[in-house]
Amino acid sequence: VANAQDLGEWIGATGHNVFNFSPNVRPVRLDTYIQGFETNQFESRQLSMVKPAYMSITHRSPDKPVIVFTSSRKIARRVTHDFLTMAAAEDKPDRFVHVKEKDMMPFLK
């Protein structure tokens, strides 16, 4: 990650707790994909990125964890809702659920 310090600050980690390793020494390979968008207006750009991001996730990592970074909690919630809607439209509403229903029940009450 090129900006590990910024990423660490964003998640609340101090400088002493942030480590950045070269990709060739990682125990698990990290794949990074970057896709550009030419929409200038912020809200329109955010909306235009959701479908391509979903398609990339389902194509490149259908069964493995993925991290999607957004600029705010509000946008993260909107993107999550859109991803779940797209999964349901494909008749795979549980695509992103990797826990048994009985283990989730205490949190859903």
C-alpha positions in Angstrom: 0.0 0.0 0.0 1.5 3.3 -1.1 -0.1 5.4 1.7 0.1 3.0 4.7 0.5 5.9 7.1 -2.6 7.7 5.9 -4.6 4.4 5.9 -3.4 3.7 9.5 -4.5 7.1 10.6 -7.9 6.7 8.9 -8.6 3.5 10.9 -7.3 5.0 14.1 -3.9 3.2 14.3 -0.9 5.1 15.7 2.3 5.4 13.7 3.9 2.7 15.9 1.2 0.2 14.9 1.4 0.7 11.1 3.6 -1.7 9.1 3.9 -1.8 5.3 5.5 -4.9 3.8 6.7 -5.4 0.2 4.3 -7.6 -1.8 6.9 -10.3 -2.2 7.2 -11.0 1.6 3.5 -11.2 2.3 2.2 -14.6 3.5 -0.9 -14.1 1.5 -0.7 -12.5 -2.0 -2.3 -9.1 -2.2 -3.9 -8.2 -5.5 -4.6 -4.5 -6.2 -6.8 -3.4 -9.0 -7.3 0.2 -10.0 -10.1 1.4 -12.3 -10.4 5.1 -13.3 -13.5 7.1 -13.8 -13.8 10.4 -15.7 -16.9 11.7 -14.1 -16.2 15.1 -12.5 -19.1 15.6 -10.1 -18.6 13.7 -6.8 -22.0 12.1 -6.3 -22.3 11.0 -10.0 -18.8 9.5 -9.8 -19.7 7.6 -6.7 -22.8 6.2 -8.3 -21.0 5.3 -11.5 -18.4 3.3 -9.6 -20.8 0.9 -7.8 -21.7 -1.4 -10.7 -18.1 -1.8 -12.0 -16.9 -2.4 -8.4 -19.5 -5.1 -7.9 -18.7 -6.8 -11.2 -15.0 -6.7 -10.3 -15.6 -8.3 -7.0 -17.8 -11.1 -8.4 -15.4 -11.7 -11.2 -12.0 -11.5 -9.5 -12.8 -12.7 -6.0 -16.1 -14.6 -5.8 -15.2 -16.5 -2.7 -12.5 -14.5 -1.0 -12.6 -11.4 1.2 -12.4 -8.0 -0.4 -11.9 -4.5 1.0 -13.7 -1.6 -0.6 -12.6 1.8 0.5 -15.1 4.7 0.4 -14.7 8.3 1.3 -17.3 8.3 4.1 -19.5 6.1 6.3 -22.6 7.4 4.5 -21.2 6.3 1.1 -20.1 2.9 2.6 -23.6 2.3 3.7 -25.0 3.3 0.3 -22.5 1.0 -1.6 -23.3 -1.9 0.8 -27.0 -1.5 0.1 -26.3 -1.3 -3.7 -24.1 -4.4 -3.5 -26.7 -6.4 -1.6 -29.4 -5.3 -4.1 -27.3 -6.4 -7.0 -26.6 -9.8 -5.3 -30.4 -10.2 -4.7 -31.1 -9.4 -8.3 -28.8 -12.2 -9.3 -30.7 -14.6 -7.0 -27.7 -14.8 -4.7 -28.9 -12.7 -1.7 -26.5 -14.5 0.6 -23.4 -13.9 -1.6 -21.7 -11.8 1.0 -22.9 -13.7 4.1 -20.1 -16.0 5.4 -21.5 -16.9 8.7 -24.2 -19.3 9.8 -27.6 -17.8 10.5 -27.7 -19.1 14.1 -24.4 -17.2 14.8 -26.0 -14.0 13.5 -29.2 -14.2 15.5 -27.9 -12.5 18.7 -26.9 -9.5 16.7 -30.1 -9.3 14.7 -32.4 -9.1 17.8 
